[in-house]
Amino acid sequence: MKVLAIETSTSQSGVVLADGRDVIAEASRVDRRGHASFLIPAVDFCFDQAGWFPHDLDAIVVDLGPGLYTGIRVGVATAQGLAAALGIPVVGGSSLDTLALAAATGHRHIYSLVDVRRGEWAVATYQPVPGGVVRDGPPTLMTPEKLRGLLMSDPSNPLIVGDAEALPEETVSGIHRVKIGKPRYPPARSLLEVGLSQLERGPFPSETLRPIYLREPDVTLNWDKLQPGDPWSA
């Protein structure tokens, strides 16, 4: 099965072309605002490197978030457009699941973090199991203070992966059981693995992919609070 994986939910964008689990070509770049300018040229580059054409694809995998609103939109729209034009299935994965799967651990309780701005992080926790990870529950938004409280109450040896470098230093200071590990950004190679697991199970869902935002985008206007004379008021 020839698959295209598209990862644009965080500051690092990535594209992978794979034949099953064998990666044939890949490209990545860290640029928080450059998802749109990176994605299509990166896809073209990977096709050139692989010697493939779009009609060779059997499926597409795309990261649904949580993460950066614009990046998620760019990735999902591109994946849906290509899948519709080619008549192939598209499946979605989570940035938090991708981070946890890529974490190098055999025993630690994993905390996946994605910085979603406004002083909040999307967080999900995972138990390592043979061959992968199992999520404890749905992802949630947390402030650094709430995350610190959760880490302090965790009796295990937590491993944080993802956007830990963006956390205030006091979030984990003094909690010696906590280890900060890699990766910082969800790798497109691990997203590929998440997507292949879905594709192998089948059948493919027919509904539209639903991005995982966890909150409204930053550009949403609060129309109820606009006052007469404001630039956007009637």
N, CA, C and O of each residue as an XYZ file, in Angstrom:
936
protein
N       0.847     -1.198      0.000
C       0.000      0.000      0.000
C       0.882      1.249      0.000
O       1.707      1.434      0.895
N       0.705      2.096     -1.001
C       1.477      3.335     -1.103
C       0.709      4.470     -0.442
O      -0.438      4.750     -0.792
N       1.367      5.128      0.532
C       0.679      6.076      1.410
C       1.450      7.388      1.476
O       2.681      7.409      1.501
N       0.694      8.480      1.504
C       1.222      9.816      1.767
C       0.793     10.230      3.165
O      -0.398     10.201      3.476
N       1.749     10.620      4.020
C       1.454     11.122      5.367
C       1.766     12.613      5.424
O       2.837     13.055      5.007
N       0.808     13.381      5.948
C       0.925     14.845      6.011
C       0.841     15.279      7.467
O      -0.154     15.021      8.144
N       1.893     15.942      7.946
C       1.976     16.387      9.335
C       2.182     17.902      9.381
O       3.262     18.388      9.043
N       1.159     18.651      9.796
C       1.272     20.117      9.842
C       0.616     20.701     11.090
O       0.230     21.869     11.083
N       0.483     19.927     12.148
C      -0.273     20.408     13.309
C       0.554     21.247     14.275
O      -0.008     21.934     15.128
N       1.878     21.202     14.156
C       2.740     21.962     15.060
C       3.705     22.819     14.248
O       3.537     22.978     13.039
N       4.708     23.366     14.913
C       5.666     24.223     14.209
C       6.493     23.458     13.185
O       7.054     24.062     12.271
N       6.574     22.142     13.324
C       7.292     21.330     12.338
C       6.322     20.676     11.373
O       5.462     19.892     11.776
N       6.463     21.002     10.105
C       5.675     20.350      9.060
C       6.488     19.199      8.490
O       7.714     19.272      8.399
N       5.787     18.130      8.104
C       6.487     16.987      7.544
C       5.629     16.239      6.544
O       4.402     16.213      6.644
N       6.299     15.631      5.578
C       5.641     14.819      4.551
C       6.432     13.533      4.389
O       7.662     13.556      4.359
N       5.733     12.419      4.285
C       6.365     11.129      4.069
C       5.617     10.389      2.976
O       4.387     10.382      2.952
N       6.361      9.768      2.074
C       5.809      8.801      1.121
C       6.354      7.436      1.509
O       7.559      7.267      1.697
N       5.456      6.462      1.628
C       5.883      5.141      2.062
C       5.165      4.054      1.283
O       4.024      4.220      0.854
N       5.853      2.951      1.113
C       5.267      1.742      0.561
C       5.099      0.788      1.739
O       6.053      0.132      2.158
N       3.884      0.717      2.267
C       3.684      0.035      3.532
C       4.397      0.792      4.628
O       4.169      1.988      4.811
N       5.268      0.100      5.366
C       6.031      0.759      6.429
C       7.434      1.154      5.977
O       8.238      1.612      6.788
N       7.729      0.983      4.707
C       9.026      1.374      4.172
C       8.954      2.800      3.641
O       8.288      3.061      2.639
N       9.642      3.724      4.315
C       9.647      5.122      3.892
C      10.506      5.264      2.644
O      11.667      4.855      2.621
N       9.916      5.851      1.608
C      10.603      6.016      0.326
C      11.173      7.429      0.189
O      12.257      7.608     -0.368
N      10.451      8.430      0.692
C      10.903      9.821      0.593
C      10.260     10.618      1.705
O       9.147     10.311      2.132
N      10.958     11.647      2.179
C      10.394     12.490      3.236
C      11.016     13.872      3.195
O      12.105     14.070      2.657
N      10.291     14.834      3.783
C      10.765     16.211      3.887
C      10.136     16.817      5.129
O       9.012     16.472      5.495
N      10.871     17.732      5.785
C      10.335     18.395      6.966
C      10.961     19.774      7.116
O      12.032     20.051      6.576
N      10.261     20.643      7.872
C      10.780     21.985      8.134
C      10.109     22.536      9.382
O       8.914     22.326      9.590
N      10.870     23.240     10.215
C      10.305     23.909     11.384
C      10.056     25.366     11.022
O      10.994     26.120     10.766
N       8.782     25.758     11.003
C       8.378     27.123     10.677
C       6.918     27.266     11.104
O       6.022     26.751     10.437
N       6.682     27.954     12.198
C       5.343     27.999     12.786
C       4.310     28.611     11.852
O       3.126     28.291     11.955
N       4.732     29.484     10.945
C       3.772     30.149     10.062
C       3.915     29.721      8.599
O       3.283     30.309      7.721
N       4.736     28.708      8.331
C       5.028     28.388      6.943
C       4.415     27.111      6.431
O       4.925     26.541      5.467
N       3.327     26.628      7.041
C       2.743     25.362      6.613
C       2.292     25.390      5.156
O       2.582     24.471      4.389
N       1.582     26.450      4.781
C       1.019     26.515      3.427
C       2.117     26.597      2.372
O       2.018     25.959      1.324
N       3.165     27.380      2.640
C       4.236     27.529      1.646
C       5.103     26.274      1.562
O       5.757     26.044      0.545
N       5.114     25.468      2.612
C       5.942     24.259      2.621
C       5.254     23.065      1.984
O       5.892     22.301      1.259
N       3.959     22.889      2.244
C       3.333     21.590      2.047
C       3.343     21.099      0.597
O       3.873     20.022      0.326
N       2.779     21.848     -0.324
C       2.686     21.361     -1.705
C       4.060     21.178     -2.342
O       4.287     20.153     -2.983
N       4.996     22.136     -2.193
C       6.342     21.879     -2.729
C       6.993     20.637     -2.104
O       7.721     19.913     -2.783
N       6.730     20.388     -0.798
C       7.316     19.205     -0.155
C       6.716     17.923     -0.712
O       7.426     16.939     -0.921
N       5.415     17.935     -0.949
C       4.774     16.763     -1.551
C       5.351     16.512     -2.941
O       5.676     15.375     -3.284
N       5.479     17.574     -3.743
C       6.064     17.437     -5.088
C       7.499     16.899     -5.013
O       7.893     16.037     -5.798
N       8.263     17.419     -4.064
C       9.647     16.966     -3.890
C       9.687     15.466     -3.590
O      10.492     14.732     -4.162
N       8.814     15.023     -2.691
C       8.805     13.606     -2.325
C       8.392     12.716     -3.493
O       8.952     11.636     -3.680
N       7.416     13.164     -4.277
C       7.049     12.392     -5.464
C       8.232     12.285     -6.432
O       8.475     11.225     -7.008
N       8.964     13.392     -6.607
C      10.131     13.360     -7.493
C      11.191     12.395     -6.969
O      11.773     11.624     -7.733
N      11.439     12.445     -5.641
C      12.448     11.568     -5.056
C      12.071     10.093     -5.182
O      12.923      9.235     -5.411
N      10.762      9.818     -5.027
C      10.299      8.425     -5.085
C      10.108      7.937     -6.509
O      10.072      6.729     -6.747
N       9.985      8.859     -7.464
C       9.653      8.471     -8.830
C       8.205      8.039     -8.962
O       7.861      7.250     -9.843
N       7.352      8.562     -8.078
C       5.930      8.228     -8.090
C       5.133      9.386     -8.676
O       5.631     10.499     -8.843
N       3.868      9.077     -8.982
C       2.890     10.084     -9.391
C       1.702     10.015     -8.430
O       1.489      8.987     -7.787
N       0.936     11.085     -8.328
C      -0.201     11.064     -7.392
C      -1.125      9.865     -7.569
O      -1.628      9.321     -6.586
N      -1.354      9.445     -8.825
C      -2.280      8.332     -9.038
C      -1.719      6.991     -8.558
O      -2.433      5.988     -8.557
N      -0.446      6.966     -8.149
C       0.119      5.750     -7.573
C      -0.342      5.519     -6.128
O      -0.246      4.406     -5.611
N      -0.842      6.577     -5.483
C      -1.205      6.478     -4.064
C      -2.424      5.590     -3.849
O      -3.341      5.542     -4.669
N      -2.402      4.887     -2.716
C      -3.549      4.085     -2.289
C      -4.314      4.740     -1.139
O      -5.492      4.446     -0.938
N      -3.657      5.624     -0.383
C      -4.312      6.243      0.771
C      -3.491      7.437      1.242
O      -2.326      7.596      0.877
N      -4.131      8.280      2.069
C      -3.486      9.457      2.656
C      -3.769      9.454      4.152
O      -4.866      9.108      4.591
N      -2.760      9.845      4.928
C      -2.904     10.018      6.373
C      -2.585     11.464      6.707
O      -1.619     12.022      6.187
N      -3.392     12.081      7.577
C      -3.160     13.476      7.939
C      -3.342     13.654      9.439
O      -4.193     13.011     10.054
N      -2.529     14.538     10.024
C      -2.653     14.846     11.448
C      -3.829     15.803     11.646
O      -3.905     16.847     10.998
N      -4.737     15.440     12.541
C      -5.935     16.233     12.814
C      -5.764     17.184     13.987
O      -6.677     17.950     14.296
N      -4.610     17.149     14.648
C      -4.402     17.987     15.813
C      -4.462     17.169     17.092
O      -4.463     15.939     17.054
N      -4.511     17.863     18.229
C      -4.543     19.313     18.412
C      -3.197     19.960     18.060
O      -2.169     19.298     17.919
N      -3.262     21.285     17.929
C      -2.072     22.023     17.561
C      -2.413     23.408     17.063
O      -3.328     24.053     17.575
N      -1.678     23.866     16.066
C      -1.861     25.199     15.501
C      -3.043     25.181     14.534
O      -3.101     24.356     13.623
N      -3.976     26.093     14.742
C      -5.223     26.091     13.974
C      -4.955     26.157     12.474
O      -5.499     25.358     11.712
N      -4.119     27.106     12.046
C      -3.874     27.265     10.609
C      -3.171     26.044     10.031
O      -3.511     25.591      8.938
N      -2.197     25.512     10.756
C      -1.493     24.334     10.269
C      -2.414     23.144     10.083
O      -2.326     22.433      9.082
N      -3.304     22.927     11.053
C      -4.261     21.821     10.942
C      -5.146     22.013      9.723
O      -5.368     21.075      8.957
N      -5.651     23.229      9.542
C      -6.531     23.504      8.411
C      -5.828     23.249      7.089
O      -6.417     22.661      6.181
N      -4.582     23.679      6.965
C      -3.822     23.491      5.732
C      -3.650     22.003      5.442
O      -3.870     21.562      4.314
N      -3.260     21.234      6.445
C      -3.035     19.813      6.245
C      -4.297     19.054      5.891
O      -4.303     18.251      4.958
N      -5.374     19.306      6.635
C      -6.626     18.586      6.403
C      -7.211     18.938      5.038
O      -7.659     18.053      4.309
N      -7.211     20.227      4.686
C      -7.761     20.640      3.395
C      -6.981     20.025      2.235
O      -7.571     19.587      1.248
N      -5.662     19.993      2.356
C      -4.840     19.408      1.297
C      -5.098     17.908      1.178
O      -5.249     17.386      0.073
N      -5.148     17.221      2.309
C      -5.375     15.770      2.289
C      -6.739     15.437      1.710
O      -6.860     14.517      0.901
N      -7.760     16.169      2.111
C      -9.107     15.904      1.594
C      -9.200     16.197      0.108
O      -9.835     15.453     -0.638
N      -8.566     17.285     -0.324
C      -8.606     17.628     -1.742
C      -7.920     16.580     -2.599
O      -8.449     16.188     -3.640
N      -6.755     16.122     -2.178
C      -6.047     15.084     -2.935
C      -6.822     13.769     -2.939
O      -6.938     13.111     -3.973
N      -7.348     13.393     -1.776
C      -8.075     12.125     -1.688
C      -9.309     12.136     -2.571
O      -9.618     11.142     -3.228
N     -10.023     13.274     -2.587
C     -11.225     13.373     -3.416
C     -10.862     13.314     -4.899
O     -11.548     12.658     -5.683
N      -9.794     13.993     -5.277
C      -9.393     14.007     -6.684
C      -8.912     12.634     -7.147
O      -9.116     12.263     -8.303
N      -8.282     11.885     -6.260
C      -7.713     10.584     -6.627
C      -8.661      9.421     -6.349
O      -8.430      8.302     -6.808
N      -9.731      9.690     -5.594
C     -10.674      8.629     -5.270
C     -10.106      7.588     -4.332
O     -10.372      6.395     -4.480
N      -9.315      8.045     -3.355
C      -8.688      7.128     -2.402
C      -9.074      7.519     -0.980
O      -9.497      8.652     -0.751
N      -8.939      6.605     -0.019
C      -9.317      6.938      1.359
C      -8.314      7.863      2.027
O      -7.130      7.869      1.690
N      -8.812      8.649      2.987
C      -7.955      9.477      3.828
C      -8.356      9.225      5.271
O      -9.543      9.225      5.598
N      -7.369      9.008      6.137
C      -7.622      8.784      7.554
C      -6.819      9.786      8.363
O      -5.805     10.311      7.903
N      -7.291     10.041      9.579
C      -6.648     11.033     10.419
C      -6.030     10.423     11.657
O      -6.472      9.386     12.150
N      -4.987     11.094     12.155
C      -4.359     10.708     13.405
C      -4.250     11.906     14.314
O      -4.499     13.035     13.892
N      -3.883     11.675     15.554
C      -3.727     12.734     16.550
C      -2.256     13.056     16.750
O      -1.413     12.160     16.799
N      -1.953     14.343     16.866
C      -0.573     14.751     17.138
C      -0.080     14.170     18.462
O       1.089     13.802     18.582
N      -0.966     14.087     19.455
C      -0.580     13.563     20.762
C      -0.302     12.068     20.689
O       0.658     11.586     21.290
N      -1.138     11.328     19.956
C      -0.890      9.899     19.768
C       0.427      9.667     19.031
O       1.187      8.756     19.359
N       0.680     10.506     18.035
C       1.905     10.364     17.241
C       3.147     10.592     18.097
O       4.128      9.856     17.987
N       3.100     11.618     18.950
C       4.218     11.885     19.856
C       4.465     10.710     20.795
O       5.605     10.284     20.983
N       3.388     10.190     21.383
C       3.533      9.092     22.341
C       4.094      7.850     21.670
O       4.936      7.159     22.243
N       3.634      7.563     20.462
C       4.120      6.385     19.754
C       5.603      6.502     19.436
O       6.327      5.507     19.417
N       6.052      7.742     19.185
C       7.456      7.960     18.830
C       8.368      8.032     20.049
O       9.590      8.005     19.901
N       7.804      8.121     21.243
C       8.622      8.251     22.453
C       9.455      6.994     22.681
O       8.971      5.872     22.532
N      10.695      7.202     23.041
C      11.610      6.079     23.269
C      11.511      5.657     24.731
O      12.304      6.119     25.551
N      10.572      4.804     25.075
C      10.416      4.336     26.446
C       9.832      2.937     26.440
O       9.072      2.569     25.543
N      10.192      2.169     27.443
C       9.598      0.851     27.575
C       8.788      0.699     28.835
O       8.103     -0.306     29.022
N       8.861      1.716     29.726
C       8.209      1.545     31.019
C       7.605      2.821     31.600
O       6.733      2.729     32.464
N       8.022      3.982     31.172
C       7.553      5.216     31.787
C       6.145      5.588     31.335
O       5.735      5.291     30.213
N       5.410      6.247     32.238
C       4.102      6.818     31.933
C       4.323      8.048     31.061
O       5.013      8.976     31.480
N       3.755      8.077     29.861
C       4.065      9.106     28.870
C       3.049     10.246     28.931
O       1.839     10.023     28.965
N       3.569     11.465     28.944
C       2.751     12.673     28.835
C       3.085     13.326     27.497
O       4.206     13.793     27.296
N       2.116     13.360     26.583
C       2.296     14.049     25.306
C       1.781     15.471     25.428
O       0.667     15.690     25.903
N       2.588     16.443     25.003
C       2.228     17.854     25.113
C       2.333     18.541     23.763
O       3.296     18.333     23.025
N       1.341     19.360     23.441
C       1.405     20.238     22.274
C       1.021     21.643     22.729
O      -0.049     21.848     23.302
N       1.896     22.601     22.471
C       1.642     23.997     22.821
C       0.592     24.565     21.877
O       0.831     24.680     20.676
N      -0.579     24.922     22.420
C      -1.652     25.475     21.591
C      -1.838     26.970     21.836
O      -2.874     27.534     21.484
N      -0.838     27.611     22.437
C      -0.800     29.055     22.676
C      -1.797     29.458     23.770
O      -2.481     28.621     24.360
N      -1.852     30.778     24.017
C      -2.682     31.363     25.079
C      -2.351     30.789     26.453
O      -3.206     30.767     27.339
N      -1.114     30.324     26.636
C      -0.713     29.791     27.925
C      -1.289     28.437     28.252
O      -1.370     28.063     29.422
N      -1.698     27.681     27.219
C      -2.271     26.358     27.434
C      -1.562     25.317     26.577
O      -1.029     25.616     25.508
N      -1.572     24.082     27.080
C      -1.013     22.941     26.358
C      -2.077     21.855     26.229
O      -2.811     21.581     27.179
N      -2.156     21.242     25.054
C      -2.979     20.051     24.903
C      -2.182     18.885     25.468
O      -1.013     18.700     25.129
N      -2.823     18.095     26.336
C      -2.123     17.037     27.056
C      -2.928     15.740     26.991
O      -4.149     15.750     27.147
N      -2.242     14.635     26.762
C      -2.831     13.307     26.902
C      -1.760     12.403     27.495
O      -0.568     12.597     27.252
N      -2.191     11.409     28.276
C      -1.249     10.496     28.914
C      -1.438      9.085     28.377
O      -2.527      8.705     27.947
N      -0.348      8.315     28.410
C      -0.331      7.000     27.754
C       0.434      5.988     28.604
O       1.389      6.324     29.304
N      -0.020      4.740     28.518
C       0.695      3.623     29.100
C       1.428      2.877     27.987
O       0.822      2.549     26.967
N       2.719      2.605     28.166
C       3.427      1.813     27.155
C       2.976      0.360     27.209
O       2.806     -0.203     28.291
N       2.785     -0.235     26.058
C       2.433     -1.651     25.943
C       3.324     -2.251     24.858
O       3.886     -1.506     24.055
N       3.469     -3.562     24.812
C       4.288     -4.173     23.767
C       3.833     -3.741     22.372
O       2.686     -3.965     21.986
N       4.736     -3.126     21.630
C       4.435     -2.718     20.266
C       3.769     -1.364     20.124
O       3.429     -0.970     19.008
N       3.567     -0.624     21.235
C       2.922      0.676     21.087
C       2.561      1.312     22.413
O       3.248      1.114     23.416
N       1.485      2.073     22.416
C       1.012      2.777     23.601
C      -0.512      2.721     23.643
O      -1.161      2.500     22.620
N      -1.077      2.923     24.829
C      -2.523      3.009     25.003
C      -2.836      4.305     25.751
O      -2.285      4.555     26.823
N      -3.717      5.123     25.185
C      -4.064      6.390     25.818
C      -4.969      6.162     27.019
O      -5.887      5.343     26.968
N      -4.702      6.901     28.115
C      -5.490      6.762     29.336
C      -6.893      7.351     29.199
O      -7.840      6.847     29.803
N      -7.029      8.409     28.412
C      -8.315      9.074     28.272
C      -8.219     10.149     27.208
O      -7.181     10.280     26.559
N      -9.284     10.925     27.014
C      -9.270     11.945     25.964
C      -8.289     13.065     26.281
O      -7.987     13.311     27.448
N      -7.786     13.751     25.248
C      -6.888     14.879     25.476
C      -7.627     16.043     26.132
O      -8.841     16.185     25.986
N      -6.882     16.868     26.850
C      -7.485     18.006     27.526
C      -6.533     19.188     27.472
O      -5.335     19.017     27.247
N      -7.067     20.396     27.680
C      -6.246     21.598     27.756
C      -5.808     21.822     29.198
O      -6.602     21.669     30.127
N      -4.538     22.186     29.380
C      -4.009     22.420     30.716
C      -3.121     23.643     30.736
O      -2.408     23.926     29.773
N      -3.171     24.373     31.852
C      -2.176     25.404     32.130
C      -0.948     24.720     32.724
O      -1.039     23.580     33.180
N       0.195     25.397     32.727
C       1.379     24.805     33.366
C       1.135     24.449     34.832
O       1.655     23.448     35.324
N       0.345     25.269     35.529
C       0.069     24.998     36.936
C      -0.710     23.696     37.105
O      -0.403     22.900     37.993
N      -1.709     23.479     36.264
C      -2.499     22.254     36.338
C      -1.648     21.045     35.968
O      -1.774     19.985     36.581
N      -0.788     21.197     34.975
C       0.086     20.100     34.575
C       1.047     19.743     35.707
O       1.298     18.565     35.960
N       1.580     20.744     36.383
C       2.489     20.479     37.507
C       1.777     19.676     38.602
O       2.339     18.733     39.159
N       0.539     20.062     38.898
C      -0.214     19.333     39.905
C      -0.431     17.882     39.510
O      -0.351     16.983     40.348
N      -0.708     17.655     38.213
C      -0.910     16.287     37.728
C       0.372     15.481     37.838
O       0.338     14.317     38.238
N       1.499     16.083     37.490
C       2.781     15.391     37.564
C       3.153     15.069     39.012
O       3.680     13.994     39.296
N       2.883     15.988     39.910
C       3.227     15.772     41.313
C       2.399     14.644     41.925
O       2.860     13.945     42.827
N       1.169     14.471     41.426
C       0.300     13.431     41.980
C       0.504     12.074     41.301
O      -0.088     11.079     41.721
N       1.334     12.027     40.260
C       1.586     10.783     39.532
C       2.661      9.992     40.268
O       3.796     10.457     40.370
N       2.332      8.805     40.783
C       3.311      8.039     41.549
C       4.359      7.328     40.692
O       5.326      6.778     41.219
N       4.165      7.339     39.360
C       5.095      6.646     38.469
C       6.266      7.558     38.120
O       6.472      8.592     38.755
N       7.024      7.163     37.110
C       8.129      7.979     36.607
C       7.735      8.563     35.261
O       7.993      7.947     34.227
N       7.110      9.749     35.250
C       6.571     10.294     34.004
C       7.651     10.682     32.997
O       8.733     11.138     33.364
N       7.332     10.492     31.737
C       8.156     10.958     30.622
C       7.346     11.963     29.826
O       6.266     11.637     29.334
N       7.856     13.186     29.692
C       7.180     14.223     28.918
C       7.803     14.294     27.533
O       9.022     14.409     27.402
N       6.967     14.226     26.498
C       7.432     14.426     25.123
C       6.567     15.512     24.479
O       5.430     15.746     24.887
N       7.127     16.159     23.476
C       6.392     17.241     22.820
C       6.953     18.587     23.226
O       8.160     18.740     23.410
N       6.067     19.562     23.364
C       6.477     20.953     23.578
C       6.848     21.259     25.024
O       6.395     22.264     25.572
N       7.655     20.422     25.649
C       8.068     20.672     27.030
C       9.003     21.873     27.126
O       9.018     22.570     28.141
N       9.782     22.118     26.076
C      10.736     23.230     26.108
C      10.042     24.573     26.210
O      10.640     25.552     26.657
N       8.784     24.626     25.799
C       8.046     25.884     25.870
C       7.402     26.116     27.232
O       6.880     27.201     27.487
N       7.431     25.111     28.114
C       6.838     25.253     29.441
C       7.672     26.190     30.314
O       8.891     26.246     30.156
N       7.039     26.927     31.235
C       7.819     27.662     32.235
C       8.688     26.708     33.046
O       8.277     25.582     33.327
N       9.867     27.145     33.418
C      10.815     26.272     34.102
C      10.244     25.680     35.378
O      10.547     24.538     35.725
N       9.413     26.455     36.085
C       8.894     25.988     37.365
C       7.862     24.867     37.235
O       7.450     24.291     38.242
N       7.446     24.555     36.022
C       6.437     23.505     35.835
C       6.939     22.153     36.323
O       6.182     21.400     36.936
N       8.177     21.842     36.066
C       8.713     20.523     36.451
C       9.862     20.625     37.450
O      10.405     19.601     37.863
N      10.238     21.826     37.843
C      11.373     21.962     38.762
C      11.063     21.278     40.089
O       9.975     21.429     40.644
N      12.031     20.532     40.578
C      11.877     19.860     41.857
C      11.176     18.515     41.783
O      11.169     17.777     42.768
N      10.586     18.177     40.643
C       9.929     16.870     40.504
C      10.951     15.945     39.827
O      10.978     15.832     38.602
N      11.772     15.301     40.620
C      12.930     14.590     40.089
C      12.562     13.308     39.356
O      13.378     12.756     38.618
N      11.338     12.830     39.556
C      10.912     11.618     38.850
C      10.609     11.890     37.385
O      10.549     10.957     36.584
N      10.418     13.156     37.023
C      10.005     13.520     35.664
C      11.218     13.607     34.739
O      12.230     14.226     35.066
N      11.089     12.973     33.582
C      12.112     13.064     32.544
C      11.508     13.711     31.306
O      10.390     13.383     30.909
N      12.241     14.621     30.704
C      11.810     15.241     29.447
C      12.569     14.568     28.309
O      13.799     14.547     28.297
N      11.821     14.020     27.352
C      12.438     13.265     26.268
C      12.039     13.760     24.889
O      11.445     14.828     24.738
N      12.371     12.979     23.913
C      12.084     13.300     22.513
C      10.987     12.380     22.007
O      10.754     11.313     22.575
N      10.300     12.797     20.922
C      10.526     13.979     20.086
C       9.819     15.224     20.621
O       8.909     15.132     21.445
N      10.253     16.388     20.140
C       9.550     17.622     20.485
C       8.322     17.801     19.599
O       7.276     18.256     20.061
N       8.454     17.440     18.325
C       7.339     17.570     17.378
C       6.918     16.192     16.887
O       7.746     15.284     16.819
N       5.638     16.019     16.541
C       5.185     14.716     16.046
C       5.821     14.383     14.699
O       5.645     15.139     13.743
N       6.552     13.279     14.594
C       7.211     12.930     13.327
C       6.213     12.365     12.317
O       5.311     11.610     12.678
N       6.385     12.733     11.070
C       5.504     12.209     10.023
C       5.643     10.694      9.901
O       4.686     10.020      9.518
N       6.821     10.144     10.219
C       7.006      8.691     10.167
C       6.104      7.982     11.172
O       5.548      6.924     10.876
N       5.961      8.568     12.360
C       5.092      7.961     13.369
C       3.626      8.167     13.024
O       2.798      7.296     13.291
N       3.295      9.316     12.430
C       1.932      9.517     11.941
C       1.575      8.454     10.911
O       0.454      7.944     10.897
N       2.529      8.125     10.053
C       2.321      7.054      9.075
C       1.916      5.754      9.777
O       0.989      5.071      9.342
N       2.612      5.421     10.856
C       2.306      4.193     11.600
C       0.899      4.242     12.190
O       0.170      3.252     12.149
N       0.521      5.398     12.738
C      -0.834      5.570     13.276
C      -1.873      5.353     12.179
O      -2.876      4.670     12.388
N      -1.623      5.940     11.012
C      -2.573      5.815      9.909
C      -2.646      4.417      9.337
O      -3.731      3.940      9.003
N      -1.501      3.750      9.220
C      -1.495      2.391      8.680
C      -2.294      1.434      9.563
O      -2.951      0.521      9.063
N      -2.235      1.643     10.863
C      -3.017      0.797     11.776
C      -4.504      0.934     11.488
O      -5.241     -0.050     11.544
N      -4.952      2.154     11.177
C      -6.356      2.361     10.830
C      -6.679      1.752      9.472
O      -7.706      1.094      9.309
N      -5.814      1.970      8.513
C      -6.064      1.487      7.159
C      -6.103     -0.035      7.109
O      -6.869     -0.616      6.340
N      -5.288     -0.669      7.917
C      -5.259     -2.128      7.935
C      -6.514     -2.711      8.577
O      -6.934     -3.819      8.242
N      -7.113     -1.954      9.506
C      -8.350     -2.431     10.142
C      -9.532     -2.282      9.208
O     -10.342     -3.200      9.073
N      -9.640     -1.085      8.534
C     -10.772     -0.844      7.654
C     -12.096     -1.207      8.327
O     -12.057     -1.699      9.454
N     -13.269     -0.999      7.711
C     -13.422     -0.183      6.504
C     -13.187      1.294      6.811
O     -13.103      1.696      7.972
N     -13.086      2.079      5.767
C     -12.754      3.479      5.954
C     -14.008      4.302      6.218
O     -15.017      4.107      5.540
N     -13.973      5.218      7.186
C     -15.159      6.036      7.460
C     -15.473      6.952      6.292
O     -14.574      7.458      5.620
N     -16.757      7.156      6.061
C     -17.168      7.996      4.937
C     -17.364      9.453      5.340
O     -17.433     10.329      4.478
N     -17.455      9.724      6.667
C     -17.720     11.098      7.079
C     -16.481     11.972      6.912
O     -15.360     11.480      6.786
N     -16.718     13.283      6.916
C     -15.626     14.235      6.782
C     -14.705     14.149      7.996
O     -15.170     13.968      9.121
N     -13.408     14.276      7.768
C     -12.458     14.293      8.878
C     -12.758     15.475      9.792
O     -13.071     16.572      9.329
N     -12.656     15.237     11.090
C     -12.935     16.283     12.074
C     -11.637     16.710     12.760
O     -11.067     15.937     13.530
N     -11.163     17.930     12.493
C      -9.957     18.397     13.181
C     -10.175     18.440     14.693
O     -11.288     18.658     15.170
N      -9.088     18.227     15.433
C      -9.135     18.253     16.894
C      -8.556     19.586     17.348
O      -7.339     19.736     17.450
N      -9.428     20.555     17.622
C      -8.968     21.880     18.028
C      -8.957     22.048     19.550
O      -8.073     22.722     20.080
N      -9.909     21.458     20.257
C     -10.104     21.557     21.707
C     -10.619     22.920     22.160
O     -11.068     23.066     23.297
N     -10.558     23.933     21.268
C     -11.128     25.245     21.600
C     -11.305     26.022     20.311
O     -10.846     25.592     19.254
N     -11.966     27.161     20.394
C     -12.180     27.996     19.218
C     -10.864     28.621     18.774
O      -9.982     28.853     19.601
N     -10.720     28.899     17.460
C      -9.482     29.520     16.970
C      -9.286     30.917     17.542
O     -10.243     31.574     17.951
N      -8.016     31.368     17.563
C      -7.690     32.680     18.111
C      -8.370     33.821     17.377
O      -8.576     34.883     17.965
N      -8.729     33.637     16.099
C      -9.275     34.742     15.312
C     -10.782     34.875     15.469
O     -11.382     35.760     14.859
N     -11.422     34.005     16.285
C     -12.860     34.098     16.456
C     -13.223     35.405     17.150
O     -12.654     35.736     18.189
N     -14.164     36.144     16.583
C     -14.619     37.387     17.182
C     -15.782     37.129     18.124
O     -16.641     36.294     17.842
N     -15.811     37.840     19.238
C     -16.924     37.735     20.168
C     -17.963     38.777     19.765
O     -17.969     39.898     20.274
N     -18.845     38.384     18.835
C     -19.805     39.331     18.271
C     -20.725     39.920     19.335
O     -21.155     41.067     19.209
N     -21.033     39.158     20.376
C     -21.966     39.644     21.396
C     -21.418     40.841     22.157
O     -22.188     41.622     22.716
N     -20.082     40.999     22.185
C     -19.493     42.069     22.969
C     -19.088     43.278     22.136
O     -18.565     44.252     22.677
N     -19.322     43.229     20.825
C     -19.002     44.378     19.990
C     -19.927     45.542     20.317
O     -21.124     45.355     20.532
N     -19.366     46.731     20.353
C     -20.115     47.929     20.678
C     -20.338     48.763     19.422
O     -19.545     48.686     18.484
N     -21.430     49.576     19.390
C     -21.632     50.469     18.257
C     -20.408     51.329     18.013
O     -19.843     51.896     18.949
N     -20.001     51.427     16.769
C     -18.826     52.208     16.423
C     -17.578     51.374     16.300
O     -16.582     51.838     15.743
N     -17.602     50.111     16.820
C     -16.447     49.238     16.636
C     -16.288     48.936     15.147
O     -17.276     48.922     14.413
N     -15.053     48.693     14.692
C     -14.824     48.485     13.243
C     -15.678     47.395     12.630
O     -16.032     47.496     11.455
N     -16.033     46.326     13.397
C     -16.746     45.221     12.821
C     -18.227     45.213     13.239
O     -18.935     44.240     12.980
N     -18.691     46.277     13.874
C     -20.088     46.315     14.276
C     -20.951     46.759     13.100
O     -20.470     47.399     12.165
N     -22.235     46.406     13.166
C     -23.139     46.751     12.066
C     -23.415     48.245     12.029
O     -24.157     48.715     11.167
